[in-house]
């Protein structure tokens, strides 16, 4: 449940506040990987561009709505952390009820539009992914277990699968492989963040892995997950979805991700760990964009 801290609503929300409520940086990754799932799915070249636009819009609005519910629920702990205290709700620029109503309307609109314009399977997956992030992760896992991001990371892994289903109408093993890539990518990505933002998480009493288990066990887990990511990243090639261009790019990108995790693991000085974790976090974002970009180029651009 929410903490006892009361945040005063002192100003009218602006358009930029509503945009910020949707977590646009997270949304950009969702939109890109979701579109990639559509792009590489069989039959994409026969899909009308307007339907592609509608599907991507629904993905963006659904992800944004889930992010807004996350901000609504977490407004008390967001107020305690330096990197989140300026968000619209903890800063008092938007009333909580206003934010929740906005999020629920967007969520319903995105799912209903996806179902009516695209197909019921894609709409069902979008609804489940939004529920998973907003309820299972945000309300159920985030404040209770250091495995929060391991389990909760599934929510962020759904977009390419939703995109695939939007094109084909059903789930396939190839779409599961795309899901697995992001599922395994998520823990080292967020644990790298938590290594240099650990004081924020401690202050907010969020049981992130470094806070509960310590720095070294977390860094070991990060390294192991990047190792697991190598075969997962090569799975689309092994399944025949793409060719050698993607395989080569995936191998190089993934091995360098392993190298960044190894750099973090081998350090002992806290300030060096923080610096290397920041670099790993930045590379992890580039990695996912580059990996799915290489997949898209291989399938339709080579």
C-alpha positions as CSV (number, residue, x, y, z in Angstrom):
1,X,0.0,0.0,0.0
2,X,1.0,3.6,-0.4
3,X,3.1,5.2,2.3
4,X,1.8,7.8,4.8
5,X,3.5,10.7,3.0
6,X,1.0,13.3,1.7
7,X,2.0,15.2,-1.4
8,X,0.3,18.5,-1.9
9,X,-1.2,19.3,-5.3
10,X,-0.1,22.9,-5.9
11,X,-0.4,23.6,-9.6
12,X,-2.3,22.7,-12.8
13,X,-0.7,20.0,-14.8
14,X,0.7,20.9,-18.2
15,X,0.8,19.0,-21.5
16,X,4.4,18.1,-20.7
17,X,3.4,16.7,-17.4
18,X,0.9,14.3,-19.1
19,X,3.6,13.3,-21.5
20,X,6.0,12.7,-18.7
21,X,3.5,10.6,-16.9
22,X,3.6,8.1,-19.8
23,X,7.4,7.5,-19.3
24,X,8.3,8.5,-22.9
25,X,11.9,7.1,-22.7
26,X,10.5,3.7,-21.7
27,X,7.8,4.0,-24.3
28,X,10.3,4.6,-27.1
29,X,11.9,1.2,-26.4
30,X,8.5,-0.5,-26.2
31,X,7.4,1.1,-29.5
32,X,10.7,0.1,-31.3
33,X,10.8,-3.5,-30.1
34,X,7.0,-3.9,-30.8
35,X,7.4,-2.5,-34.3
36,X,10.4,-4.8,-34.8
37,X,8.2,-7.8,-33.9
38,X,5.6,-6.7,-36.5
39,X,8.4,-6.0,-39.1
40,X,10.0,-9.5,-38.9
41,X,6.7,-11.5,-38.7
42,X,5.5,-13.3,-41.7
43,X,3.0,-11.3,-43.7
44,X,4.2,-7.8,-42.6
45,X,4.7,-6.8,-46.2
46,X,1.0,-7.5,-46.9
47,X,-0.2,-5.4,-43.8
48,X,-1.8,-2.0,-44.6
49,X,0.4,0.8,-43.3
50,X,-2.5,2.4,-41.5
51,X,-3.0,-0.8,-39.5
52,X,0.7,-0.8,-38.7
53,X,0.3,2.7,-37.4
54,X,-2.7,1.8,-35.3
55,X,-1.0,-1.2,-33.8
56,X,2.1,0.8,-32.9
57,X,-0.1,3.6,-31.5
58,X,-2.0,1.1,-29.3
59,X,1.3,-0.3,-28.1
60,X,2.6,3.1,-27.2
61,X,-0.6,4.2,-25.4
62,X,-0.9,0.9,-23.5
63,X,2.7,1.1,-22.4
64,X,2.3,4.7,-21.4
65,X,-0.9,4.0,-19.5
66,X,0.8,1.2,-17.5
67,X,3.7,3.6,-16.8
68,X,1.3,6.2,-15.5
69,X,-0.4,3.7,-13.2
70,X,3.1,2.8,-11.9
71,X,3.8,6.5,-11.3
72,X,0.4,6.9,-9.5
73,X,1.0,4.0,-7.2
74,X,4.7,4.8,-6.6
75,X,4.3,8.5,-6.0
76,X,5.2,8.2,-2.3
77,X,8.5,6.5,-3.0
78,X,9.2,8.6,-6.1
79,X,9.2,11.6,-3.8
80,X,12.1,10.1,-1.8
81,X,14.4,9.4,-4.8
82,X,16.5,12.1,-6.5
83,X,16.0,10.7,-9.9
84,X,12.2,10.6,-9.6
85,X,11.2,13.4,-7.2
86,X,10.6,15.8,-10.1
87,X,8.0,13.7,-11.7
88,X,4.5,15.3,-12.0
89,X,2.9,13.5,-9.0
90,X,5.6,13.7,-6.3
91,X,6.3,17.3,-7.4
92,X,2.7,18.1,-6.8
93,X,1.9,19.3,-10.3
94,X,-0.9,16.8,-10.8
95,X,-3.6,15.3,-8.6
96,X,-3.4,11.5,-8.1
97,X,-7.0,10.9,-9.1
98,X,-6.5,12.9,-12.3
99,X,-3.4,10.8,-13.2
100,X,-5.2,7.5,-12.5
101,X,-8.3,8.4,-14.5
102,X,-6.0,9.5,-17.4
103,X,-4.1,6.2,-17.2
104,X,-7.2,4.0,-17.1
105,X,-8.9,5.7,-20.0
106,X,-5.8,5.4,-22.1
107,X,-5.4,1.7,-21.2
108,X,-9.0,0.9,-22.1
109,X,-8.8,2.8,-25.3
110,X,-5.5,1.1,-26.4
111,X,-6.8,-2.4,-25.7
112,X,-10.2,-1.8,-27.3
113,X,-8.7,-0.2,-30.4
114,X,-6.2,-3.0,-30.8
115,X,-9.0,-5.6,-30.6
116,X,-11.3,-3.8,-33.0
117,X,-8.7,-2.7,-35.6
118,X,-6.1,-5.4,-35.4
119,X,-7.0,-8.7,-33.7
120,X,-8.3,-10.1,-30.4
121,X,-5.0,-12.0,-29.6
122,X,-2.9,-8.9,-29.8
123,X,-5.4,-7.0,-27.7
124,X,-5.4,-9.8,-25.1
125,X,-1.6,-9.8,-24.9
126,X,-1.5,-6.0,-24.6
127,X,-4.0,-6.1,-21.8
128,X,-2.1,-8.8,-20.0
129,X,1.3,-7.0,-20.4
130,X,-0.3,-3.8,-19.0
131,X,-1.8,-5.7,-16.1
132,X,1.4,-7.5,-15.4
133,X,3.4,-4.3,-15.2
134,X,0.9,-2.2,-13.3
135,X,-0.4,-4.7,-10.9
136,X,1.8,-7.8,-10.6
137,X,5.1,-5.9,-10.8
138,X,4.3,-2.4,-9.4
139,X,1.8,-3.4,-6.7
140,X,2.9,-7.0,-6.0
141,X,6.6,-7.4,-6.5
142,X,8.5,-4.2,-6.5
143,X,8.3,-3.5,-2.8
144,X,8.4,-7.1,-1.6
145,X,11.2,-9.1,-3.2
146,X,14.7,-8.6,-4.7
147,X,13.6,-10.8,-7.5
148,X,11.2,-8.0,-8.5
149,X,12.9,-7.1,-11.7
150,X,13.5,-10.8,-12.7
151,X,9.9,-11.7,-12.6
152,X,8.5,-8.2,-13.4
153,X,10.8,-7.9,-16.4
154,X,8.4,-10.1,-18.3
155,X,6.1,-7.1,-18.7
156,X,8.7,-5.3,-20.8
157,X,9.4,-8.4,-22.9
158,X,5.9,-8.6,-24.4
159,X,6.1,-5.8,-27.0
160,X,7.8,-7.8,-29.8
161,X,5.5,-10.7,-29.1
162,X,2.5,-8.3,-29.3
163,X,3.8,-6.9,-32.6
164,X,4.3,-10.4,-34.0
165,X,0.8,-11.4,-33.0
166,X,-0.6,-8.1,-34.5
167,X,0.8,-9.2,-37.8
168,X,0.2,-12.9,-37.8
169,X,-2.8,-13.3,-35.4
170,X,-1.1,-16.0,-33.2
171,X,1.9,-16.7,-31.0
172,X,4.8,-18.7,-32.4
173,X,8.2,-20.0,-31.1
174,X,9.9,-17.1,-33.0
175,X,7.9,-14.6,-31.0
176,X,8.8,-16.4,-27.8
177,X,12.5,-16.1,-28.7
178,X,12.1,-12.3,-29.1
179,X,10.4,-12.3,-25.7
180,X,13.2,-14.3,-24.2
181,X,15.8,-11.8,-25.4
182,X,14.3,-8.9,-23.5
183,X,13.4,-11.0,-20.5
184,X,17.1,-12.0,-20.0
185,X,18.3,-8.5,-20.9
186,X,16.1,-6.8,-18.2
187,X,17.9,-7.9,-15.0
188,X,21.4,-6.9,-15.9
189,X,20.1,-3.6,-17.3
190,X,18.2,-2.7,-14.1
191,X,20.8,-4.1,-11.7
192,X,23.4,-1.9,-13.4
193,X,21.1,1.1,-12.7
194,X,20.6,0.0,-9.1
195,X,24.4,-0.2,-8.5
196,X,24.8,3.5,-9.1
197,X,21.3,4.5,-7.8
198,X,21.5,2.3,-4.7
199,X,21.1,5.1,-2.2
200,X,17.8,6.1,-3.8
201,X,16.5,2.6,-3.5
202,X,17.7,2.4,0.1
203,X,16.0,5.7,1.0
204,X,12.7,4.5,-0.5
205,X,13.1,1.0,1.1
206,X,12.8,-0.8,-2.3
207,X,14.5,-4.2,-2.0
208,X,16.6,-4.1,-5.2
209,X,19.2,-6.8,-5.4
210,X,22.3,-4.6,-4.4
211,X,20.3,-3.3,-1.4
212,X,19.3,-6.8,-0.1
213,X,22.1,-9.1,-1.3
214,X,25.0,-6.7,-1.7
215,X,27.1,-5.4,-4.6
216,X,29.2,-8.5,-5.4
217,X,26.3,-11.1,-5.6
218,X,24.5,-8.7,-7.8
219,X,27.4,-8.3,-10.1
220,X,27.8,-12.0,-10.3
221,X,24.2,-12.3,-11.3
222,X,24.6,-9.6,-13.9
223,X,27.5,-11.4,-15.5
224,X,25.6,-14.7,-15.6
225,X,22.6,-13.1,-17.2
226,X,24.7,-11.6,-19.9
227,X,26.2,-15.0,-20.6
228,X,22.7,-16.5,-20.9
229,X,21.8,-13.7,-23.3
230,X,24.3,-14.8,-25.9
231,X,22.5,-18.0,-27.0
232,X,19.1,-16.2,-26.5
233,X,20.2,-13.4,-28.9
234,X,21.3,-16.1,-31.5
235,X,18.0,-18.0,-31.2
236,X,16.2,-16.1,-34.0
237,X,19.1,-17.0,-36.4
238,X,19.1,-20.6,-35.2
239,X,15.3,-20.8,-35.8
240,X,15.7,-19.6,-39.4
241,X,14.0,-16.2,-38.8
242,X,17.0,-14.3,-40.1
243,X,20.4,-14.7,-41.7
244,X,24.1,-14.4,-41.0
245,X,24.1,-10.6,-40.9
246,X,22.0,-10.7,-37.7
247,X,24.0,-13.6,-36.3
248,X,27.2,-11.8,-36.6
249,X,25.8,-8.5,-35.2
250,X,24.1,-10.4,-32.3
251,X,27.3,-12.2,-31.4
252,X,29.4,-9.1,-31.4
253,X,26.9,-7.0,-29.5
254,X,26.3,-9.7,-26.9
255,X,29.9,-10.5,-26.3
256,X,30.6,-6.8,-25.7
257,X,27.7,-6.8,-23.2
258,X,29.3,-9.7,-21.5
259,X,32.6,-7.7,-21.4
260,X,30.9,-4.7,-19.8
261,X,29.4,-7.0,-17.1
262,X,32.9,-8.6,-16.6
263,X,34.4,-5.1,-16.1
264,X,31.8,-4.4,-13.4
265,X,32.3,-7.7,-11.8
266,X,36.1,-7.5,-11.5
267,X,36.2,-4.1,-9.8
268,X,36.6,-3.7,-6.1
269,X,36.6,0.0,-5.5
270,X,33.0,1.4,-5.0
271,X,33.6,4.5,-7.2
272,X,35.0,2.3,-10.0
273,X,32.1,-0.1,-9.8
274,X,29.7,2.9,-10.0
275,X,31.5,4.3,-13.1
276,X,31.6,0.9,-14.9
277,X,27.9,0.2,-14.0
278,X,26.9,3.5,-15.5
279,X,28.7,2.6,-18.7
280,X,27.1,-0.8,-18.7
281,X,23.7,0.7,-18.2
282,X,24.2,3.1,-21.1
283,X,25.4,0.3,-23.4
284,X,22.5,-2.0,-22.4
285,X,20.1,0.5,-23.9
286,X,22.1,0.8,-27.1
287,X,22.4,-3.0,-27.2
288,X,18.7,-3.6,-27.4
289,X,18.1,-1.0,-30.0
290,X,21.1,-2.3,-32.1
291,X,20.1,-5.9,-31.7
292,X,16.5,-5.5,-32.9
293,X,17.7,-3.0,-35.5
294,X,20.0,-5.6,-36.9
295,X,17.2,-8.1,-37.0
296,X,15.0,-5.8,-38.9
297,X,17.7,-5.0,-41.4
298,X,18.5,-8.7,-41.9
299,X,14.9,-9.8,-42.5
300,X,13.8,-7.1,-44.9
301,X,16.8,-5.0,-45.7
302,X,19.5,-7.4,-47.0
